[in-house]
Amino acid sequence: MLKHIDTCISPSLLKVLMEMGHGDEIVLADANFPANSHTNQCIRLDGNDLQTVLEGIIKLIPLDTYVDCPVILMMHGSEIERPIIWDSYEKIITSAKEPYKVLYLDRHAFYERAKKAYAIVATSDTQLYANIILKKGVIFKE
């Protein structure tokens, strides 16, 4: 057991976050995302929602400040105006004081980018268009 690590962060996820380097990307995927067919490194966090997982991860890794958009969202379809979960993502990332801009990709472009990610984290979240990609940054010596 470790102190100060959120319970949604499994040992395999912690290992992957430690292995990732500057510029590597990690996909946080909802329950409908084809995670296993898009990567050889799928981390299952069944029973967890994306907001909880994002909160746990954003405390542990910095976002990439050397790119314009270290946060990538799957563009929503016409069935909803704007996914509600995006408001939660904004609050979580902003509260962690991570600078970011968002890149919006249509579903097929998002899937192609996800195939190149370091890992995909599969959650049980059923909210529409909840998928998010984070690009890891660097830790500066303070």
C-alpha positions as CSV (number, residue, x, y, z in Angstrom):
1,M,0.0,0.0,0.0
2,L,1.0,3.6,-0.7
3,K,-0.1,6.8,0.9
4,H,-1.7,9.7,-1.1
5,I,-2.5,7.5,-4.2
6,D,-6.1,7.5,-5.2
7,T,-7.8,4.1,-4.9
8,C,-8.7,4.2,-8.6
9,I,-5.0,4.1,-9.5
10,S,-4.2,0.4,-9.8
11,P,-0.6,-1.0,-9.6
12,S,-0.6,-1.6,-13.3
13,L,-1.7,2.0,-14.1
14,L,0.8,3.5,-11.7
15,K,3.5,1.4,-13.5
16,V,2.4,2.7,-16.9
17,L,2.4,6.3,-15.6
18,M,5.9,5.9,-14.3
19,E,7.1,4.4,-17.6
20,M,5.6,7.1,-19.8
21,G,8.0,9.8,-21.0
22,H,7.6,13.4,-22.2
23,G,5.2,13.5,-25.1
24,D,3.7,10.0,-24.5
25,E,-0.1,9.9,-24.6
26,I,-2.6,8.0,-22.5
27,V,-6.2,7.4,-23.4
28,L,-8.9,7.4,-20.7
29,A,-11.7,5.5,-22.3
30,D,-15.4,5.1,-21.6
31,A,-17.2,1.8,-21.5
32,N,-18.1,2.0,-25.2
33,F,-14.6,2.6,-26.5
34,P,-13.0,-0.4,-28.3
35,A,-10.0,-0.3,-26.0
36,N,-8.6,-3.9,-26.4
37,S,-8.7,-3.7,-30.2
38,H,-6.8,-0.4,-30.2
39,T,-3.8,-1.2,-28.0
40,N,-1.6,-4.0,-26.7
41,Q,-1.5,-2.1,-23.4
42,C,-5.0,-1.9,-22.0
43,I,-5.4,-1.2,-18.3
44,R,-8.9,-2.1,-17.1
45,L,-10.4,0.0,-14.3
46,D,-13.8,-1.6,-14.3
47,G,-16.1,0.0,-11.8
48,N,-14.5,3.4,-12.1
49,D,-15.8,6.5,-13.9
50,L,-13.7,8.8,-16.0
51,Q,-13.9,11.8,-13.7
52,T,-12.5,9.9,-10.8
53,V,-9.7,8.4,-12.9
54,L,-8.8,11.8,-14.4
55,E,-8.6,13.3,-10.9
56,G,-6.3,10.5,-9.8
57,I,-4.0,10.8,-12.8
58,I,-3.8,14.6,-13.1
59,K,-2.3,14.6,-9.6
60,L,0.5,12.4,-10.7
61,I,1.5,13.5,-14.2
62,P,2.1,17.0,-15.7
63,L,0.6,17.9,-19.0
64,D,2.9,18.8,-21.9
65,T,3.5,22.5,-22.0
66,Y,5.5,22.3,-25.2
67,V,2.5,21.6,-27.4
68,D,-0.6,23.7,-28.1
69,C,-3.1,21.1,-27.0
70,P,-2.1,18.5,-24.4
71,V,-5.7,17.5,-23.9
72,I,-7.6,15.8,-26.8
73,L,-11.4,15.1,-26.7
74,M,-13.5,13.1,-29.0
75,M,-15.8,15.4,-30.9
76,H,-19.5,14.9,-30.0
77,G,-22.2,14.1,-32.5
78,S,-25.5,15.8,-33.2
79,E,-27.4,13.9,-30.6
80,I,-26.0,16.1,-27.8
81,E,-25.1,19.8,-27.8
82,R,-22.0,19.5,-25.6
83,P,-21.1,16.5,-23.3
84,I,-21.7,17.4,-19.7
85,I,-18.6,15.5,-18.6
86,W,-16.4,18.1,-20.4
87,D,-17.3,20.6,-17.8
88,S,-16.0,18.2,-15.1
89,Y,-12.8,17.7,-17.1
90,E,-12.3,21.4,-17.2
91,K,-12.7,21.8,-13.5
92,I,-10.4,18.9,-12.7
93,I,-7.6,20.0,-14.9
94,T,-7.9,23.7,-13.9
95,S,-8.0,22.7,-10.2
96,A,-4.7,20.9,-10.7
97,K,-3.3,24.1,-12.1
98,E,-2.2,22.4,-15.3
99,P,-2.1,24.7,-18.3
100,Y,-4.0,23.3,-21.2
101,K,-5.9,23.9,-24.4
102,V,-8.1,21.3,-26.0
103,L,-7.9,19.7,-29.4
104,Y,-11.2,18.2,-30.6
105,L,-11.0,15.2,-33.0
106,D,-13.8,13.4,-34.8
107,R,-14.4,9.8,-33.7
108,H,-12.4,8.2,-36.4
109,A,-9.4,10.6,-36.0
110,F,-9.6,10.0,-32.2
111,Y,-9.5,6.2,-32.7
112,E,-6.4,6.5,-35.0
113,R,-4.6,8.7,-32.5
114,A,-5.6,6.3,-29.7
115,K,-3.9,3.4,-31.5
116,K,-0.6,5.3,-31.2
117,A,-1.0,6.0,-27.4
118,Y,1.3,4.5,-24.8
119,A,-1.7,2.9,-23.1
120,I,-5.5,2.9,-23.0
121,V,-7.3,2.9,-19.6
122,A,-10.7,1.3,-20.0
123,T,-13.3,2.5,-17.4
124,S,-17.0,1.7,-16.8
125,D,-18.2,5.2,-17.6
126,T,-21.3,5.3,-19.8
127,Q,-21.5,9.0,-20.5
128,L,-21.4,9.9,-24.2
129,Y,-18.2,11.2,-25.6
130,A,-16.3,10.9,-22.4
131,N,-13.0,9.7,-24.0
132,I,-10.0,11.9,-23.4
133,I,-6.3,11.7,-24.3
134,L,-3.6,13.3,-22.1
135,K,-0.1,14.1,-23.4
136,K,2.4,13.8,-20.6
137,G,4.8,16.7,-19.9
138,V,8.0,17.1,-18.0
139,I,8.6,17.7,-14.3
140,F,10.7,20.7,-13.6
141,K,13.1,20.8,-10.7
142,E,11.8,23.4,-8.3
